[in-house]
Structure formats: C-alpha cells, structure tokens
Amino acid sequence: MEDRQSNFDRFSTAAGNPEMHGQIMNDATDVREIRTGLFWGWYVVMGAFIILAINYGARYSFGVFVKPMAEEYHWSRSVISAGMSTMILAYGIGGIFAGRLADRIAPRWIITAGAGLMAAGLFLASLIREPWQFYLTYGVFGGLGAACMGVVVCNSSVGKWFIRKRGLAIGIASIGVGAGTMATVPLAGYVVKVYGWQLGFVAIGVFVLLIGVGLSQWLMGKTKPEDYGLSPDGGKTEEGSQSSPPVSFTLYPARSSIKTVLWDSQFWTMVICYSLAVMAEMSAMVHQVAYAMDRQIDKVVAASSLGIIGLASIFGRFFFGWLCDRISDAKYAAALGFLLMAVGMFLLLKTATVTLLFIYALLFGFGYGSMTALMPFLLADRFGRHILGASYGMQVFFVMAIGGTSGPVIAGYIYDLTGSYADAWILNLAVLVFVTFLILTLKKPGKELPGSAE
C-alpha cells in the first residue's frame, strides 16, 4: 500500500513538471520491459561476454608487439615489458574506483568511458618514440580504460543478477576473455607481421572503441534485479512476502562495508593466491611468444599459442563456473585450476617443438580459465554480492599491483640477465604449486538469500 501511495504521489508531483513526468514514464516502461521475456540477467551476461572479449583480446595481444618494438627501437625486453606492467598497475588502481561506481550506477557509462580511454591510449601508442611515452599511452591510458571495461565492472554486474546460477553465469561471461584472446591475438599477429606494429595498435583501438561503446549502451544499462521488482536468477519479487532461511544458512549483513572485507584474513589469503597466480600467468602470456620464437618457432605459430590458451580457457571458464554451483566450496575448484596451470608451466619449461607448445597452451589455458570465474565467486560466497563491485575492485587492485606488474618485468629481467626464460618458468612453477595448497586453507563460506543484497 505504501508503494502504491508513493507512486501516486510521484505522478501527482510530476503532473506539473514535464521533465519529471517524462523520466517517470521512461522508468515505468523500463520496468515493464525488463519484467517480461527472457530474464534480463542473461542479457547482462551476453554484454559482459562481448565486452570482456574486446578488452582482453586487446590486452593479451601485447606479446606480438614485444619483438618488433625491440628490433625497431633497440629496447630491452624488460623495458618493453614495463609497459604492460604499467598498464596492469593502472588497471588495478582504476578497478578500485570502477568497482565502487559499479555498486552505485549502471555499468553502461563506466564501460563507455573506458572504451574511449583505452582506444585513445592505443592510438597514441602507435606514435611513441620513447619508453616514457609508451608507459603513459599504453600503460596509463590503456590501463585505466581497461579497468572500466574489465572483469571488476562486468563480472560484478553479472554476479548481482544471480545467486543459484552465479557460477554458471560468471563462467559464461568470463568465456569472453578466452574468446577474445583466441580471435584477436592471431589476427593482431598477422597485422603486425604484414603492416607493422604501429598499424596493429591503431586497428585494435578502432575495434575497442566501436564495439565497446555500442555494446555497453545497448546491454549494460541496468543495475540489479531488485531495482526492477525481480529476484536474482529470475522471477518476480512478491510484495510483503517473507521467507525464513534454512537453519544452516549464514546470512551476510545487508549493509556491511568494504572495511569488513579488508579486516578479514580470508580476503588476504585470496589476494596472495591470485597475486602469485597472476604473476605466473602474466609473465607467461607476455613472454611465451618471444620464448617460442627464440626456439625457432614461426612468429604466427607462436602467436597462435596465445589463441590456443584463449580457446582452452573458454572450456575452463565454463567448466569451473559450472563446477562452482555443484560443490560445497569453490576453493576446491580454485585449487584444481592452479594445479593445471602448474602442470602446463612444467611443459612450457620443456618446450622445444610446436606440439609441446600447444599441449602446454591447452593445459595452462584450461587452468587459467578458472581464475576469472572464481575470483568474484569466492568473494560473493564469503562477503555477499551487495558490495561485490567494491570488494572485487579492491582485490583486483592488490592482485594486479603485486602479481600483474611484477610478472612481466621479473621474466624480462631474468631473460636479460641469463639470456633464457628457464629460471622464470621454474619460479612460476614453484608459486603455482604453493597457491594450490594455500587456497585450501579458506574457511567454508556461508549462504546468501535473494533479499540480502537490497
């Protein structure tokens, strides 16, 4: 009754205010449309899938630019790798603010701004002559833009629309990371080989700008299901209905803050695990093409190994997302993902042929596919979805600041020092084995009911 009176008062007030009346009518139309047909959460999944494909396809194409830039400017690989490290640091910092915004507004404008900024960084990167210019354009501009259209915004938005099917939904959206890598990296390798690395940056920038802006405006304009009279996973919220949670459920406070998360040791355990895993992942993704070429493997074939990682990660993201909804604790899925990455890293260390390179890529990619799906899932499981954007943004900041920035530089430094990547791959293998066991120390999570995010 109070809701009906409130609506009556709004329309009465709006009668003499055309602008307010138009806004109310638009809101009413928006609610009617979203409450009919396919549950809108799946449109959010589709939008997140495509935007993540664009973002990560662009970012993970970096490996094909390393050697041609080194040959043209006579820069060391550690100098060039610092560009990716700068981007990752900017990505992590930007993720904090993007995540907080994603808890407050619809993601459409966050992603639009990010696509514009990332595209500008790529365009300007084609004009650089000095390392500091590369760090500013590709690193800072590209990283901040990527944060606004990255996993923090996209996957936290998806996570707010689901509880029972959260693992599957985030897994499907995260497949975009692998699909984008698989499709974009070989294409970027071809463009760089035929037309040069400068045009390669420009082509990727155009791709990011056009598709990123268009898709975000079309599919990412909604906040969370409760704002439209829906429950997570679909269905209408009945006014005045109350449900009593099963006794075994532990509900998270609807208004707990990010400070609660930061004081929890489980958050820092996840930060350590994923920081080390991302360190291994980024060092391999940035340097494996150059490593394969040093082993006399053709440039396009070497670049295709990144595409195979993307393909394998597609199946990995779907599998691990599906698995999370069916086991008692997602930490076991996380441990399995880390273990597969470790096995893949061992094979990369022994790689001398195209066949072994591709086997490495399949195993490493399948295991790596677990990370994008599991990071937000573990957070939502333990701290609730109402602050998922803020908590995920904070986690990504620490993970990228520690692991993402250090991985490419450490591998580049080891290569410059020893003339080989062998010690870098051994280091990656050791940390992946370590985090496989560390993630298992997480406590068993509670449960969240549909109404607890309001």
Secondary structure, 3 states (H helix, E strand, C coil): CHHHHHHHHHHHHHCCCHHHHHHHHHHHHHHHHHCCCCCHHHHHHHHHHHHHHHHHHHHHHHHHHHHHHHHHHCCCHHHHHHHHHHHHHHHHHHHHHHHHHHCCCCCHHHHHHHHHHHHHHHHHHCCCCCHHHHHHHHHHHHHHHHHHCCHHHHHHHHHCCCCCCHHHHHHHHHHHHHHHHHHHHHHHHHHHHHHCHHHHHHHHHHHHHHHHHHHHHHHCCCCCHHHHCECCCCCECCCCCCCCCCCCCCCCCCCCCHHHHHCCHHHHHHHHHHHHHHHHHHHHHHHHHHHHHHCCCCHHHHHHHHHHHHHHHHHHHHHHHHHHCCCCCCHHHHHHHHHHHHHHHHHHHCCCCHHHHHHHHHHHHHHHHHHHHHHHHHHHHHHCCCCHHHHHHHHHHHHHHHHHHHHHHHHHHHHHHHCCCHHHHHHHHHHHHHHHHHHHHCCCCCCCCHHHHC
